[in-house]
Amino acid sequence: MSGIINSAGSKSGVIGTTELDYEEGTHTVVHAQTDGTSFAMNSGYQTLSYTKIGRVVHCTGYLVINTITGSPSHTKFTLPFTCASGNEHQGSQNAMTYGVDYGGDGVSIYVGPSQKYCQCISSRDDASYLHVSAAAGDEYAISITYYTND
Amino acid sequence: MKLNKIEVVTDFKHLQIREITDSGGYHRRVLTPDATLAEDEHQEIKDKAEELWTDEVKTAWATFQAEQEVERETE
């Protein structure tokens, strides 16, 4: 299929026979902790860029945690859109990190159904994954794709 | 930023907000029923939250969140 997406503003257009909304923008990331802790982002590294085509959202950005309050058991960053409900709409991708202390085989960014945040997890071979605890100075290069509602 | 659109999504009445930045670009954020709205939040958003975030919705959202946590912990 091929088609035309209009050229300005909130765009929509037709690809083949399907009309799709197209939108680009930014999201200012804040913590989405659910364990009673919180963290503040480095203001120079707290923006995600997003592109939304139809229901598919793709986000990229470089995030740096500045300060921590409490002892976090996980790391959760807000997203520009709520993930659609249903397991088929979840998304996860690996992240490049700097200074992040994790116990598994690398760090993935995961977004679950009906959630407005992504969380950082560390997968392990043949074992359950581990949550990555937030710490001051943690850096993440994020790229994630998931489905939203409309 | 100028409020451009409020979308209500999921059974839990998330408010999906689109704003326009000073440079004309779009900015997005989501507010969930457990959120404490800022004093300087747009009045239209405050009104929508007041209307939609009933105790029933707040309870359903809290329950869902707790279930999700348990599900992930036991996976």
Contacts between the chains, C-beta under 8 A, distances in Angstrom:
chain1	res1	chain2	res2	distance
A	10	B	26	7.1
A	23	B	26	6.3
A	24	B	25	7.7
A	24	B	26	6.8
A	25	B	18	7.5
A	25	B	25	5.8
A	25	B	26	3.1
A	25	B	27	5.8
A	25	B	28	5.6
A	26	B	21	7.4
A	26	B	25	6.4
A	26	B	26	7.3
A	26	B	27	5.4
A	26	B	28	7.5
A	27	B	27	6.9
A	27	B	28	5.1
A	27	B	29	6.4
A	28	B	27	7.0
A	28	B	29	7.0
A	34	B	65	6.6
A	34	B	69	7.1
A	50	B	28	6.8
A	78	B	29	7.1
A	78	B	30	7.0
A	79	B	30	7.1
A	80	B	28	3.6
A	80	B	29	6.9
A	80	B	30	7.3
A	81	B	16	6.1
A	81	B	28	6.5
A	81	B	30	6.7
A	82	B	9	5.2
A	82	B	10	5.9
A	82	B	14	4.7
A	82	B	16	6.1
A	82	B	30	5.2
A	82	B	32	8.0
A	84	B	10	8.0
A	85	B	10	6.0
A	85	B	11	7.4
A	112	B	68	6.2
A	112	B	72	7.6
A	114	B	10	5.0
A	114	B	11	7.9
A	114	B	12	6.5
A	114	B	14	7.9
A	114	B	64	6.7
A	115	B	68	7.4
A	116	B	14	6.3
A	116	B	30	3.9
A	116	B	32	5.7
A	128	B	75	6.2
A	129	B	75	7.6
A	148	B	9	7.5
A	149	B	7	8.0
A	149	B	9	4.4
A	149	B	10	6.7
A	149	B	16	7.9
A	150	B	7	6.8
A	150	B	9	7.0
